[in-house]
Amino acid sequence: MSSNESIGERLATLVAQVSVDPASFVRELGLPASITFEDVCDGTFTLDASDIVAASDILDVPIPVLTGDVPVAGHLGVSLRLGLVGDREQTPEAALSFADRVLSHMDVLDAVLGPAAREAHPPMSTHSYGKRAGRDSADRIRRSRKLGRDPVSDLVGLVESYGFPVIFQELPEGLHGMNVRDQRSGSVRRVIVISTRGTWPMQRYTLAHELCHALFDDAGQVIFDHLEEPDAMEEARAESFARELLLPSAALRNEVTTRGLGPRSMSERWLRAVPDLMLRWGISRRALVRSLIEERHAAEAALADVMNLSVRESIERAGLTEQWSMMCGSEHLPSGSPMLTERAVQAFGHGHVSVRFVAEVLDRDVESTASDLASAGWLEPVRS
C-alpha cells in the first residue's frame, strides 16, 4: 500500500483485506443513501474528519494508517491483523502480538515520563564487504563503550541502552530471533525478540546479531532470523558483527595462544577448550567453531568431535556442568524488557499507569505483579 494513495484507495484495500462488506461499511459510516462504496474509493465523495474517525473504528485500523501518515508496513498490529506478516501457518503470532503491545507501551511511557534516554552509537561501517563492515562496526561499539578485550557482561543492557527493548518469548523450533521495525510513533522504533528455546550462549549470539540489524536499520517490518548459513549481505554482516562483539578476533587469538592451541592441536584438547571459551565469552558453539576455523586457529577435522556432541554433552565432558547450570537458570523463561519494566514501575509510582499496565510490560499476571510491587513498597498486596 503506497503512501501516495488517497484515503479512498487505502480504504478499498483495507476493506478487502479485513473482509468487510463494502455496502455494510458505507451504511455503518452513516453516509447518504445515494453514496456508494465506489464513490468513496474514487474520490467522488470526500470523507470528512468524523467519517475518518468512524472508518478507523469500524475497520479497527489507526487513523494515521488510514490517512497514509503511517504505512501499513509501519504498524505491526495492523499488519498482523491483515495477515501480512510472514506465513500465516508459521508466523509466531503470540510473540509478535506481545511485541506489538511493547510498542504501544513505549508510546504510553514516553507520553507520561518523556522520551527514554538513548545512548548515541558510533557510525556503522559502510565497507562494501559485508563481513568487514560487521566486524569493523562491532569494534567501534566495543571502543565507544570501553569494553577492551573483555566479555560483554550485560548484553541486554547494552542493546537496550540504544533504545531497543529486548523481550524473550517462545518461538518456533529453528527460529532464534526476530527484529521488529515499526513507525507508528512517527519515527522508526524496534523491538528485539529472542527465543526462549535456545541455550543462553545462543541467545546472546542471536541478540548481538539482532543488534546489528537494528543499528544498520536493515529493511523489513519483521526480520526472521533462523541463523542458518548466511546467504544475504545483511545476514553475513550481522553474523560477523555478533562474533566480533562477543569475542573479538584479537581476544580469540590471545585465548588460543595462551592455551597453547593451534591448527595442529588434537580434537581431545578442543573438546575441553571450546566449552570453556563458550562459558567465558558467552558465545554460541557454532559461532565459536566457525571463528576458530575461519581464522585458522583450528583444523575443521579437529573440531568434528566437538560438533558431534550435544552442547550439554560437551559441557559435561569438559567438567563444566556446575558453571553451566549457574548461567542457564532463566534461559527458558519468557520475560519482558528490563528497560520498559523499570520505566513502567516508575510511571506506576507516579500514579500514571495501573498494575495491569505493569503486568503487561512484564508479561505476567496481574495478581503476582501486584504482590511483587507490594513487596517493593509500591502497593498493598492483593487479597484473595
N, C-alpha and C positions, 0 to 999 in steps of 0.2 A: 504494500500500500504506500504510494508515494506521498511525500509531504506536500507536493504541488497539487494534489487532488482537492476538489471542492468538498464542502461538507456533504453535499448530496451524493457525490461519488463515494465518499467514505461510508456513508450510511448504506448505500447499496451493497457494498462489500460486506459490511458488518452484519447487516440484516440477513444476508445469505449465509454467513458463517455461523451465526448463532441460531439459525433455523427458525427465525421469527416470520410469521406470515405477513407479507408486506401490507395487505389490506388491513389486517388487525393492528399493525403498527401505526398506520395513519389514523385509525379510529381512536387508538389509545392516546395519541398525541392531541386529540380533540380538534383536528383541523376541519375546515368547512367540508361538507359532504361532496362538493364538486371537485375537491383536490384529490388527485391520485398519488400513489407512491412514485410513479414515473415523473409527475410534476415536481416532486421534492428532489428527486435524484438529478434531473436535468436542469434544475435552477429556475424552472417556470414559477415555482412558489418558493419564496425565500423564508427560511425559518428564522424566527426572532429568538432573543435570548431565552425566553421562557420555554420555547419549543425545544431548544437545545438541551436545557436542563431536564425536561421531560424525557427526551430521547435517551439521554445519559442514564436516567433511572430505569427506563424500560429495557434497554439493552445491557444494563449493568456494566457500562463502559465509561471510564472517567471522561469528563468534559474535555480536558486537553488532548485526549486521543481523538475525540470526535472532531475537534477543531483543527487537528493536524499539528498542534504545538508539540505534541509528543507522538512519535510514530508508534504503531502497534508493536514493532520490534523493540521499542524503548520502554515498554511496560510489561514486565514479566507476568503479572497477574492476568492481564488481558490475553497475552499470547497463550498462556496455559489454558484459559477458558475456551479459546478458539481452537485449541489443538494444534498450535503452530510451533510447538517446541519438540523437536526430536520425533521419535517414532511413538505413536500413541500406546503401543503394546509394551514398549520397553522403557519409556521415559519415567524416571523416578519422581512421580508427581508429588508424593508426600514430602520428599526432601525439597523439591522446588517450591512447593506451597509454603514451606517454612521459610525458605529464602525470600519469598515474596513478602511474608509478614515481617521479616527482618528489615527489608527496605522501607516498609511502612513505619516500623518502629523508629528507624533512623530519622524519618521526617518529623515524627512527633517529638522526639528527643531534641532535635535541632531547634524545633519551634519553641519549646519550653525552657531549654537550657542554653540555647545558642549553638552555633556550629561547633562540632568537636575539633579539638586541636589536632593538626596533622603534621607529621614530620616531613620536611622537604627532602626529596631524594635527589641524588645527583643525576645528571643527564644520562640516559641509556646510550650505549654504544650503537652507532649506525654502520658499523662494519658490514660490508656486503656478504661476508661469510657468516652464516647464522650462528654456528658454534663459537666462532671467535667473538661475535657480538654478545652472546650469552655469557661467556667466560669473562670478558672484559667488564661487562655490566655488573656481574656478581662481585668482581674485585672492587669496583667503585663503591658498591654498597658496603662491603667489608671495611674499606678505608674510611668512608664517611662515618661509619658507626664505631670506628676504632676497635674492630674485632681482632686485628692482628691475624695470627695463625691459630687462634683458639676455636674450639667448637662453639656453635651458636647455642647458648643455653636456653634462651626463651625465644623460640622461633615464632610462636603465635604472637607474642608481644611485639616482636619486630615487624611482622606483617601488619598487625592492627595499628601500629604507630603511623603507618602510611595512610590510614583511613579505610582499610579493607577488613570488614568484620569476618571472622573465621568461625564457622559452625561445623560440628561433627554430626553426621547423620548416616543412617544405614543406607547404602547404595547397592545396586545390583552387583552380583559377582562379576569381577573383571573391570568394574568402573571405579577408579580410585579417587576421582575428584571431579568437581565441576566449578566453573568460573562464570558467574552471572554478571552480565553488563546491563545496566538499567539507566533510563534517562527521565524517569517520572518527575524528579525534583527540579528538572531544568538543566541539570549538569550530570555528567557521567558518574555513576556510582557502581561499585562492585561488591558482591558477596562471594566469599570462597567457601565451598562445601567440601569437606574431607570425609571419606568413607570410614565408618567405624569397623569395617571388616578387616582392614589391614593391620599389620604389626606397627608398633609405634615408629620404627625407622622408616617404613614405607609411608606412613602418614606424614612424617617430616619431609621426606623427599617429595611427596605429592604437593605439600604445602609450599615448598620452595619453588617447585615447578609452576604452581598457580600464581605465585608472587611475580614471576617473570611475565606471565601473560598480562597481569594487571598493570605492572609498571610500563610495559610496552603498549598498553591499551590495545591488545590484539582484538581483531574483529570477531563478531559473533555474539548473539544475545546470550547463548549458553555454550561454553566450550566444554565438551565432554572429554575427559582425559582418561583413556584406558592405559596410557603409559606403555604402549607397545613400541616396537622399533619405529622411531620417528621417520615419517616419510614426507613431512611438510617442514618448510623452513622454520615456522613459528614453533613447532614441536621440538625440532633439533636444537633450536636456540634455548628453549625453556629447559630442556634436559641438561645442556651444557651449563646453563646458569645454576640450576639446582645442585649439580655436582660440585661446582666451584664454590658456591655459597656455603654448602655444608662441609666440604672437605677440599680446601684449596690444593691445587696441584703441588705447590711448594711444600705444604704440610704433609701431603701423602708421600712425597719423595723423602722427606725427613723421617717419617714413620718407617718406611721400608728400609732406609739406610740404618737407622738406629737399631732395628731388629735383626740386622744382618741378613736381610732377604734380598732376592733378586730374581732375574729371569731363569736362573738355573736351580732355584730352590725347589725341593720336592713337595709334593702335594700334602704330606703329613704336616709340614710346617705351616702351610697356608690354612690347613684345617683349624689350627689354633689362632692364627693371626687375623683371619677375616672376621670371625665373630667378635674378637677383641676390638678391632677397629670399628665395627658396627656399633658396639656399645659406647665406645669413647666418643665417636663423632655423631652418632645418631643418624646414620645414613643407611639406606636400604642395601641389602646384599647385592642385588642385581646391579645397582648403580656403582657400588664399590668395585665389584668384579670387572665391570665394563671399564672403569677408570684404570684399574691395575693392568688390564690387557692393552688398552689403547695407549697408555703412557709407557708401555713396555717394561713394567716392573715385574710382570709375571707372564709365564707362558700359559696359553689357553688350556693346554692339556693338564698343567699342574693344578688348575682351578676346577677341573671337571668334577673331582670328588666332592668339592665344596658345594657345587651346584646340584649334585645328585642327591644330597641330603635335604630334608625339610629344614626350614630355619630353626625350628625347635630342636631337631636332632643335632644340628650344627652347634647350637648353643650348649646343649647337654654334653656333647663330645668334648667341647672346649672347657668344660667345667665352670661355666658361667651362668648356670641356671638361677642362682640366687640373685645375682645382679640384674639379670634379665627380668625376673619376676618383679623386682622393685620398680623397674621402668615401665612395665606393662600394666600396672594396676588399673588404669581407667581407659585403656585404648579402645575398648569396645562399647563405651558408654556414649550415647548421644548427648550433646551439650550445645548451649547457645554461645554467643560471642562474649568473651570476658569484658571487652571494651564496652559493649552495649549494656551488659549486666551492671557494670559499675555506674554507668550513666542513668540506667533505669532506677537503681536504688537511690541515687542522688535525687532524681526527679520525684520519686516516691516520698523521700524525706521532706521535700518542699511542698508536698501535697498536690503535685501536678498530675500524677498518674495513680492508678489503682493497683491493688495487689494483683489483680488479674493481668494487668499490663506487664508487671514484673515477671509473673509466671510465664507469660507468652514469650518474653525475651529469653528466659531461662530454658524454655521448652519443658516445663514441669507443670504439675498440677497446682491448683490454687491453694489447697489446704497446706501442703508441705512447704510451699513458698511462704505463706503467711506465718507458719511456725518458725521457719528459719529467720524471717525478718524480726519476729518477736524475740527470738534468742539473741539477735544482734541489737536489741533495744529499739527496734523500729515500730513494733506493733504488738498488741496483746495477742496471745496465742488463740487460734480458732478452737472453740469448744465444740465437741461432738454432741 
